[in-house]
């Protein structure tokens, strides 16, 4: 097992700008998509909890770009756990271009900090990271802080 969760993506024309390279906002969308697929595949109980009162608020997101990509580039978006605290999670994302020859190139790197909240929209309060989510994240926490007791 690797130390990251991988979401594979092929860039489409709709993700590029007028000069043909990928528009920056798509990198942030791919972070969200990677996180969603992680929940769907490895922590489906959390999806049920999200239909009730659990909310995952994105507090901070960033992305640093190293190279341009264009339509039909194949990507691996690799999500790692940076920090797991009582009520917040920080993820790291590596965007890797996959070449048919097997070569890989890091084209961008990003981070995302998420807070777990519960309650109605007018009175949400911080909540502990749900246990099923903490369990699903555990294999990706090689260098991340461990969950407090």
C-alpha positions as CSV (number, residue, x, y, z in Angstrom):
1,X,0.0,0.0,0.0
2,X,1.3,3.5,-0.9
3,X,1.4,6.4,1.5
4,X,-1.1,8.4,-0.6
5,X,-4.6,8.1,-2.0
6,X,-4.7,8.4,-5.7
7,X,-7.3,9.9,-8.0
8,X,-6.6,9.5,-11.7
9,X,-7.8,12.2,-14.1
10,X,-7.5,13.0,-17.8
11,X,-7.6,16.7,-18.6
12,X,-10.5,17.8,-20.9
13,X,-10.8,20.8,-23.2
14,X,-13.3,22.3,-20.8
15,X,-10.6,22.6,-18.2
16,X,-8.3,24.7,-20.4
17,X,-8.2,28.4,-21.1
18,X,-8.0,30.3,-24.4
19,X,-4.2,29.6,-24.7
20,X,-4.7,25.9,-24.1
21,X,-3.3,25.3,-20.7
22,X,-5.3,24.2,-17.6
23,X,-7.1,27.1,-15.9
24,X,-5.8,27.3,-12.3
25,X,-9.2,26.9,-10.6
26,X,-9.3,23.3,-11.9
27,X,-6.5,22.3,-9.6
28,X,-8.6,23.2,-6.6
29,X,-11.6,21.4,-8.1
30,X,-9.4,18.3,-8.4
31,X,-8.5,18.5,-4.7
32,X,-12.1,18.4,-3.9
33,X,-12.8,15.6,-6.3
34,X,-9.9,13.5,-4.8
35,X,-11.3,14.1,-1.3
36,X,-14.8,13.1,-2.4
37,X,-13.6,9.9,-4.0
38,X,-11.6,9.1,-0.9
39,X,-14.8,9.4,1.2
40,X,-16.8,7.3,-1.3
41,X,-14.2,4.5,-1.6
42,X,-12.7,4.4,1.9
43,X,-15.1,6.1,4.3
44,X,-18.7,5.7,3.0
45,X,-20.1,6.0,6.5
46,X,-19.0,9.6,6.5
47,X,-21.1,10.3,3.4
48,X,-24.2,9.1,5.3
49,X,-23.1,11.4,8.2
50,X,-22.9,14.3,5.8
51,X,-26.5,13.8,4.9
52,X,-27.4,14.4,8.5
53,X,-25.6,17.1,10.5
54,X,-21.9,16.6,9.8
55,X,-20.3,19.4,7.7
56,X,-16.7,19.5,6.3
57,X,-15.7,23.2,6.0
58,X,-12.7,24.0,3.9
59,X,-10.8,26.6,5.9
60,X,-7.8,27.0,3.6
61,X,-6.7,25.8,0.2
62,X,-3.6,26.6,-1.9
63,X,-1.7,25.3,-4.9
64,X,1.8,26.0,-6.1
65,X,2.4,25.5,-9.9
66,X,5.6,24.1,-11.4
67,X,4.7,23.3,-15.0
68,X,1.8,23.7,-17.4
69,X,-0.5,20.9,-18.5
70,X,-2.9,20.8,-21.4
71,X,-5.9,18.8,-22.7
72,X,-5.5,15.0,-22.6
73,X,-2.6,15.0,-20.2
74,X,-3.1,12.1,-17.7
75,X,-2.7,13.1,-14.1
76,X,-2.4,11.4,-10.8
77,X,-3.7,13.6,-7.9
78,X,-2.1,12.1,-4.8
79,X,-3.6,13.0,-1.4
80,X,-1.6,12.6,1.8
81,X,-2.5,13.3,5.4
82,X,-0.5,16.2,6.8
83,X,-2.2,16.7,10.1
84,X,-5.0,15.0,12.0
85,X,-6.2,17.1,15.0
86,X,-9.3,16.7,17.1
87,X,-11.6,18.8,14.9
88,X,-9.4,19.5,11.8
89,X,-7.6,17.7,9.0
90,X,-4.9,19.0,6.7
91,X,-4.3,17.2,3.4
92,X,-1.4,17.6,1.0
93,X,-1.8,17.0,-2.8
94,X,0.8,16.2,-5.4
95,X,-0.3,16.7,-9.0
96,X,1.8,14.3,-11.1
97,X,1.7,14.1,-15.0
98,X,1.8,10.5,-16.1
99,X,3.6,9.9,-19.4
100,X,2.7,6.8,-21.5
101,X,6.4,5.8,-21.3
102,X,6.0,5.5,-17.5
103,X,7.7,8.8,-16.7
104,X,6.2,11.0,-14.0
105,X,6.6,14.7,-13.5
106,X,5.4,16.7,-10.5
107,X,3.5,19.7,-12.0
108,X,1.9,21.2,-8.9
109,X,1.6,20.8,-5.1
110,X,-1.3,21.9,-2.9
111,X,-2.7,21.8,0.6
112,X,-6.2,21.9,2.1
113,X,-7.3,22.4,5.7
114,X,-10.8,21.1,6.7
115,X,-12.8,21.6,9.9
116,X,-15.4,19.2,11.1
117,X,-18.6,20.9,12.3
118,X,-22.0,19.8,13.4
119,X,-25.3,21.4,14.0
120,X,-27.8,23.5,12.1
121,X,-26.5,26.1,9.6
122,X,-27.1,29.0,12.0
123,X,-25.5,27.2,15.0
124,X,-22.7,25.0,13.7
125,X,-20.0,24.1,16.2
126,X,-16.6,22.3,15.9
127,X,-16.9,18.6,16.2
128,X,-14.4,15.7,16.5
129,X,-13.2,14.1,13.3
130,X,-15.6,11.1,12.9
131,X,-14.0,7.8,13.9
132,X,-14.6,6.2,10.5
133,X,-12.8,9.0,8.8
134,X,-9.9,8.9,11.2
135,X,-9.6,5.1,10.6
136,X,-9.7,5.6,6.8
137,X,-7.0,8.2,7.0
138,X,-4.7,6.2,9.3
139,X,-2.8,4.4,6.5
140,X,-1.9,7.8,5.0
141,X,-0.5,9.2,8.2
142,X,3.1,7.9,8.2
143,X,4.5,11.3,9.1
144,X,1.3,13.0,10.2
145,X,0.5,13.8,13.8
146,X,-1.5,11.0,15.5
147,X,-5.1,11.5,16.7
148,X,-5.1,12.9,20.3
149,X,-6.5,10.6,23.0
